[in-house]
């Protein structure tokens, strides 16, 4: 259970930092609006209008965190069985 939580937390922090950095680069580089998504699941969206820019984290971040936590938990279980 601890491996699941720590893995999920690590993935959530990594995606949040990556999204913030991408938003800063997009704003400073005068990029147009875009989104990072897999199908309908949006991880990150950057929108630019005439007077305002916005950065949005979508529902993909918690889903990716859950996936990362599950992978970490499976890896921890494998190592526990392997080492005794």
C-alpha positions as CSV (number, residue, x, y, z in Angstrom):
1,X,0.0,0.0,0.0
2,X,2.8,2.4,0.8
3,X,4.5,1.6,-2.5
4,X,1.2,2.5,-4.3
5,X,0.9,5.8,-2.5
6,X,4.6,6.8,-3.0
7,X,4.6,5.9,-6.6
8,X,1.4,7.8,-7.3
9,X,2.7,10.8,-5.4
10,X,6.0,10.8,-7.4
11,X,4.2,10.6,-10.7
12,X,1.8,13.3,-9.7
13,X,4.6,15.7,-8.7
14,X,6.6,14.9,-11.8
15,X,3.6,15.6,-14.1
16,X,2.7,18.8,-12.2
17,X,6.2,20.2,-12.5
18,X,6.5,19.2,-16.2
19,X,3.1,20.9,-16.9
20,X,4.2,24.1,-15.1
21,X,7.5,24.2,-17.0
22,X,5.7,23.6,-20.3
23,X,3.2,26.4,-19.4
24,X,6.0,28.8,-18.7
25,X,7.8,28.0,-21.9
26,X,4.6,28.2,-23.9
27,X,3.8,31.6,-22.5
28,X,7.3,33.0,-23.0
29,X,7.5,31.6,-26.5
30,X,4.2,33.0,-27.6
31,X,2.9,29.6,-28.5
32,X,-0.7,29.2,-29.6
33,X,-3.3,27.2,-27.6
34,X,-2.7,23.4,-27.3
35,X,-3.5,20.4,-25.2
36,X,-1.7,17.2,-24.3
37,X,-4.2,14.3,-24.3
38,X,-4.7,10.7,-25.1
39,X,-8.1,10.5,-26.7
40,X,-10.6,12.2,-24.4
41,X,-8.3,12.2,-21.3
42,X,-6.6,15.5,-21.1
43,X,-3.3,15.8,-19.1
44,X,-2.5,19.4,-19.7
45,X,-4.1,22.3,-21.7
46,X,-2.7,25.7,-22.5
47,X,-5.0,28.3,-23.8
48,X,-4.2,31.8,-25.1
49,X,-6.6,34.5,-25.9
50,X,-6.0,38.1,-26.7
51,X,-5.6,39.3,-23.1
52,X,-5.3,36.1,-21.0
53,X,-3.4,32.8,-20.9
54,X,-4.4,29.9,-18.8
55,X,-2.8,26.6,-17.9
56,X,-5.1,23.7,-16.9
57,X,-4.4,20.3,-15.5
58,X,-6.9,17.7,-16.7
59,X,-8.2,14.4,-15.4
60,X,-5.3,12.6,-16.9
61,X,-2.9,13.6,-14.1
62,X,-4.7,11.6,-11.3
63,X,-5.1,8.7,-13.7
64,X,-1.4,8.7,-14.6
65,X,-0.6,9.0,-10.9
66,X,-2.7,5.9,-10.2
67,X,-1.1,4.0,-13.0
68,X,2.4,5.0,-11.7
69,X,1.4,3.9,-8.2
70,X,0.2,0.6,-9.5
71,X,3.4,0.0,-11.4
72,X,5.5,0.9,-8.4
73,X,3.4,-1.5,-6.2
74,X,3.8,-4.3,-8.7
75,X,7.6,-3.7,-8.8
76,X,7.8,-3.6,-5.0
77,X,5.9,-6.9,-4.8
78,X,8.2,-8.5,-7.3
79,X,11.3,-7.4,-5.4
80,X,9.8,-8.6,-2.1
81,X,9.2,-12.1,-3.5
82,X,12.6,-12.2,-5.2
83,X,14.6,-11.2,-2.1
84,X,12.7,-13.5,0.3
